[in-house]
């Protein structure tokens, strides 16, 4: 460690923490996006099933 002084080590650690923070932020945003799209797909499927149930109940009531 003859060529490194305390300020260069501090800057290296700070830079590493910034890079780690950016990578973590990207992964969090990516997981939130994938979870929201999965929930949206599930809610669309539930909505279709409910529409089918309502149609069957109306058909049964009218018969």
C-alpha positions in Angstrom: 0.0 0.0 0.0 2.9 2.3 -0.6 1.3 4.1 -3.5 -2.1 4.7 -1.8 -2.8 7.4 0.7 -6.0 7.6 2.8 -7.8 10.0 0.5 -7.5 7.7 -2.5 -8.7 4.8 -0.5 -11.7 6.9 0.8 -12.6 7.9 -2.8 -12.4 4.3 -3.9 -14.7 3.1 -1.1 -17.1 6.0 -1.9 -17.1 5.2 -5.6 -17.8 1.5 -4.8 -20.7 2.4 -2.5 -22.2 4.7 -5.2 -21.9 1.9 -7.8 -23.5 -0.6 -5.4 -26.3 1.8 -4.7 -27.1 2.4 -8.4 -27.1 -1.4 -9.1 -29.4 -2.0 -6.1 -31.7 0.7 -7.2 -31.9 -0.7 -10.7 -32.7 -4.2 -9.4 -35.4 -2.8 -7.1 -37.1 -0.9 -9.9 -36.9 -3.9 -12.1 -38.5 -6.2 -9.5 -41.3 -3.7 -8.9 -42.0 -3.4 -12.6 -42.2 -7.2 -13.0 -44.4 -7.6 -9.9 -46.8 -4.9 -11.1 -47.1 -6.5 -14.6 -47.7 -9.9 -13.0 -50.5 -8.4 -10.8 -52.0 -6.7 -13.8 -52.1 -10.0 -15.7 -53.7 -11.8 -12.7 -56.3 -9.0 -12.2 -57.2 -9.3 -15.9 -57.8 -13.0 -15.6 -59.9 -12.5 -12.4 -61.9 -9.9 -14.2 -62.6 -12.3 -17.1 -63.7 -15.0 -14.7 -66.0 -12.7 -12.8 -67.6 -11.5 -16.1 -68.2 -15.2 -17.0 -69.8 -15.9 -13.6 -72.0 -12.8 -13.9 -73.1 -13.8 -17.4 -73.9 -17.3 -16.1 -75.9 -16.0 -13.2 -77.9 -13.6 -15.4 -78.6 -16.4 -17.8 -79.7 -18.6 -14.9 -82.0 -15.9 -13.6 -83.6 -15.3 -16.9 -84.3 -18.9 -17.6 
